[in-house]
Amino acid sequence: MHISGQWCGAESGATYDAINPAKGEVFATLPLGGREDARRAIAAANEAYASWSRVPLFDRTDLCMRMAQVIAAHEDELADILCTELGKPRHREATQEAQAVPLFYRQAAEVARYLEGSTLLARDSHKRITSFRRSRGVIGVITPWNFPAAIPSEYLPFAVVMGNTVVWNPPPTAAVTAATLMRYLVEAGLPRGVINLVIGPGAQVGDEIVTNPGTHAIALTGSSATGRVISARCGLKPRLMELGGNGPIVVLADADPRKAAKGIANACFYEAGQVCSAAERIFVADNLKNELVDEVVSQTNHWVPGDVWDRNVTLGPQNNMGVVEKMAAHLADATDRGATIVAGGGRPDLPGFFCEPTVLVDFDAESLVNTEETFGPIAPIRAFSSDDEAWRHINACELGLVSAVFTESVNDAWRWAEQLRTGIVVVNDPSSYWEPHIPFGGMAGAASGIGRLGGRHTLEFMSDLQTIVFHVE
Ligand code: NAD
């Protein structure tokens, strides 16, 4: 853990074992922090805020640029750790995440430099009014395990560049990556107490961060269940919540099923399906169903589980046994309700927490694969004969993060985009298409989150709009 500029263990002295999910073996021992450590970190962040918030903006952007450089210089080491701790295939997903991380630090600096406020005209001719963005104070940042270097980086540089300080709680199953990233930030010259890393269970460390009056805003990426708990616990603090998804992908009657299948398989099986924008359920027009199912089944051959250090391995393990069990429960529920497994469905004969890439057809709209996020390598496919029927079944799920529509018709693409209640709709590419600066988040009323992340949207969350009114005689 890193609190007030010092590397430290838990005050209680407690530790826990980190497990390599590709082997099911212990590979590191970590401090198990508690509420007292979170309180220490919150106090350190408040102390640091007094000076950090006065550092000129352009000096803070310079720090973010240095952070980007240091992280990029350690890209190989970071990819090794992502491979060991998460089981991400080393030459694909681990490398891709490690390469993406510096972008966030550069982007925070670039966007912050040119952020503008506004001046307003007034009815009263004596008044001069301006509104501008200022720091909020101490931001509590709580992050998930699926992109344990990239997701914290969606928050940390954006918080500090706006003059805030941070208390960060990563998940216990990705804390080695968090400590590694923290080491790079310190190497780049992070001042004492500006970012404080506390490792420990969310229900204690995270809850202390959320409820303690010493934090002034909360940023969470995690499940909808955790989002609900934190919303109930954080009182009136501003919240940015990036929660679960159950991305529908829709293939309309005029689409090319072969092209769609490739994108669908990628969005279902990449990161073993452990992506919030994964394609978790596929609705296909009746006329294309058989062809699409055949194509998606043949795509599963490209997703090969095995030794994650091997260049030919493309499918890593699930993060923990809980995810494996959820995948099995969703499959059992779907088949009990009449669905058929046409590829995969089991676990390969490997150590660790692997699941086979799985294709399921004819799922019932009430089944868990349709109503909840599975977060496993699964492609559930269902045919539809009318748009209204498809919309009804898609809306049976309360999640609304990302969706995709495959069609050759611009008109149908717009019509569908306006019907789908998701924060992002991608046309003719999978739901998982994303770039760091585009506004990302759940639709209002859905259980996929609150607010928007990405570029200037993150900077807006990381700052308060303050209005100053001058009276001039
Ligand atoms: P999770 O909700 O179990 O945990 C997320 C974080 O919350 C962890 O750090 C955890 O320790 C902490 N936490 C848990 N209980 C807490 C509590 N009571 N108080 C404070 N903190 C608490 O999620 P996960 O399993 O780590 O991640 C997977 C989930 O994250 C999926 O639902 C996925 O869709 C979602 N996710 C969303 C996005 C997005 O951008 N919308 C991106 C990635 C992941």
Residues whose N, C-alpha, C, O or C-beta is under 5 A from the ligand:
A	BS01	NAD	I142 T143 P144 W145 N169 P170 P171 G200 P201 G202 A203 G206 D207 T221 G222 S223 S224 T226 V229 E242 L243 G244 G245 C276 S448
